[in-house]
Amino acid sequence: MLADFAGGALGVDLNAGHFSAALAGADGNPVESFTFPCVTYGKSSDQTKDAVRKVAA
């Protein structure tokens, strides 16, 4: 499978307390960035999965 980034790309990063996402254009330069609250510290595995699913929805 080959990736096609002709239309740009989306990068996602899980940090302490939030998700960060950034859109990059076809030229590789940032277009837009987002931050979504998502606290996972101190949660069970199932609670963490639920929190991540809610952010991704």
Contacts in CASP RR format, 6 or more apart in sequence:
PFRMAT RR
TARGET T0000
AUTHOR 0000-0000-0000
METHOD contacts of the structure
MODEL  1
MLADFAGGALGVDLNAGHFSAALAGADGNPVESFTFPCVTYGKSSDQTKD
AVRKVAA
5 26 0 8 1.000
6 26 0 8 1.000
7 25 0 8 1.000
7 26 0 8 1.000
8 23 0 8 1.000
8 24 0 8 1.000
8 25 0 8 1.000
8 26 0 8 1.000
8 28 0 8 1.000
9 23 0 8 1.000
9 24 0 8 1.000
9 25 0 8 1.000
9 28 0 8 1.000
10 21 0 8 1.000
10 22 0 8 1.000
10 23 0 8 1.000
10 24 0 8 1.000
11 21 0 8 1.000
11 22 0 8 1.000
11 23 0 8 1.000
11 24 0 8 1.000
12 19 0 8 1.000
12 20 0 8 1.000
12 21 0 8 1.000
13 19 0 8 1.000
13 20 0 8 1.000
13 21 0 8 1.000
14 38 0 8 1.000
14 40 0 8 1.000
14 52 0 8 1.000
16 41 0 8 1.000
17 37 0 8 1.000
17 38 0 8 1.000
17 39 0 8 1.000
17 40 0 8 1.000
17 41 0 8 1.000
18 35 0 8 1.000
18 36 0 8 1.000
18 37 0 8 1.000
18 38 0 8 1.000
19 35 0 8 1.000
19 36 0 8 1.000
19 38 0 8 1.000
19 52 0 8 1.000
19 55 0 8 1.000
20 33 0 8 1.000
20 34 0 8 1.000
20 35 0 8 1.000
20 36 0 8 1.000
21 33 0 8 1.000
21 34 0 8 1.000
21 35 0 8 1.000
21 36 0 8 1.000
22 30 0 8 1.000
22 32 0 8 1.000
22 33 0 8 1.000
22 34 0 8 1.000
23 30 0 8 1.000
23 31 0 8 1.000
23 32 0 8 1.000
23 33 0 8 1.000
24 30 0 8 1.000
24 31 0 8 1.000
25 31 0 8 1.000
36 55 0 8 1.000
38 51 0 8 1.000
38 52 0 8 1.000
38 54 0 8 1.000
38 55 0 8 1.000
39 51 0 8 1.000
40 47 0 8 1.000
40 48 0 8 1.000
40 51 0 8 1.000
40 52 0 8 1.000
43 51 0 8 1.000
END
